[in-house]
Amino acid sequence: MQSELDLLRQENARPMARISELEQIAKDKNEFEVRIAVLEQITKLIKLEIEELKRAVKNIEKHNRSVTNDLNSPVYPTPLPNRDSSIHHGTDNSVTTTCSDELKTLEDKAVDDFVNSKYKETVMKNANVNLEILGRHEK
C-alpha cells in the first residue's frame, strides 16, 4: 500500500511540476505584456517628439534662410515722402509709405529689427578695429 502511495505521488509530482512551470510562464507573459504596453507608449511619445523637433528644425532652417537672404540682399534706403508735395497737392501718401510694412508680420519685423541691430553692431566693431589698426600705423 505504501509503495502504491509513493507511485501515485511520483505520478502526481510530474503534472504538479508542469503546472508550476506553466504558472511561471503565465506570470512572465503578463509582465512582458505590461512592459510591451509601456514601451509602445514610450515609442509613441518619442515619435511625437521627433515630429515636433523636425517641425522646429524646419522652422529654424526657414528662418535662417530668410535671415541669410536678408543679409545677402543689398540694402536700399527707402525715400521718405515729400510732405510739402502732399500738402500742396492734397494727397495722402501715408498708404504708400506703410504698404511694405503692412505686408510684414510682427515676427518678421522683430527679426528685421534684430538683424539690423546685429548688422549695426558688426559695422561698429569693424569700424573700431579699423580705427585701432590706423592708430597703430600712425605711431
SVG drawing of the C-alpha trace seen along z (x, -y; Angstrom):
<svg xmlns="http://www.w3.org/2000/svg" viewBox="-6 -124 61 126">
<polyline fill="none" stroke="black" stroke-width="0.4" points="0.0,0.0 2.8,-2.4 4.5,-1.7 1.3,-2.4 1.1,-5.7 4.7,-6.5 4.0,-5.6 0.9,-7.9 2.9,-10.7 5.6,-10.3 2.9,-10.4 1.3,-13.4 4.7,-15.2 5.2,-15.4 1.9,-17.2 2.4,-19.5 5.8,-20.5 4.4,-21.2 1.6,-23.3 4.2,-25.3 6.2,-25.8 3.0,-26.9 2.1,-29.3 5.6,-30.9 5.2,-31.2 1.8,-32.9 3.3,-35.3 6.2,-36.1 3.9,-36.6 1.8,-39.1 4.9,-41.0 6.1,-41.1 2.7,-42.3 2.9,-45.2 6.4,-46.0 5.4,-45.9 2.5,-48.3 4.7,-50.7 7.3,-50.5 4.7,-51.1 3.5,-54.3 7.1,-55.5 7.7,-54.8 4.6,-56.8 5.7,-59.7 9.2,-59.6 7.8,-59.6 5.6,-62.6 8.6,-64.4 10.7,-63.6 8.0,-65.0 7.8,-68.1 11.6,-68.5 11.6,-68.0 9.0,-70.8 11.0,-73.1 14.2,-72.4 12.3,-73.2 11.1,-76.4 14.6,-77.3 16.1,-76.5 13.4,-78.5 14.1,-81.4 17.8,-81.1 17.4,-81.1 15.3,-84.2 17.8,-85.9 20.7,-84.8 18.8,-86.1 18.1,-89.4 21.8,-89.7 22.9,-88.8 20.5,-91.2 21.6,-94.8 20.0,-97.3 18.5,-100.3 17.3,-103.2 13.6,-104.0 13.0,-107.5 10.8,-109.4 7.7,-111.0 7.8,-114.7 5.4,-116.2 5.2,-119.5 4.0,-118.0 1.2,-116.0 0.1,-119.3 0.1,-121.2 -1.5,-118.5 -4.0,-117.5 -2.9,-113.8 -2.2,-111.4 1.0,-109.4 0.6,-107.5 -0.8,-104.5 2.1,-104.1 4.7,-104.6 3.3,-101.8 2.4,-99.4 5.6,-97.3 5.3,-97.4 1.8,-96.0 3.0,-93.0 5.4,-92.0 4.2,-90.1 5.2,-91.3 7.6,-88.4 9.2,-89.4 9.5,-93.0 11.1,-91.7 13.5,-89.6 14.4,-92.6 15.0,-94.8 17.2,-92.1 19.2,-91.6 19.6,-95.3 20.8,-95.8 23.3,-92.9 24.4,-94.4 25.0,-97.8 27.0,-96.1 29.1,-94.4 29.7,-97.6 30.6,-99.4 33.0,-96.6 34.7,-96.6 35.0,-100.4 36.6,-100.3 39.0,-97.6 39.9,-99.7 40.5,-102.8 42.7,-100.8 44.8,-99.5 45.1,-103.0 46.1,-104.3 48.9,-101.7 50.1,-102.5 50.3,-106.2 52.5,-105.7"/>
</svg>
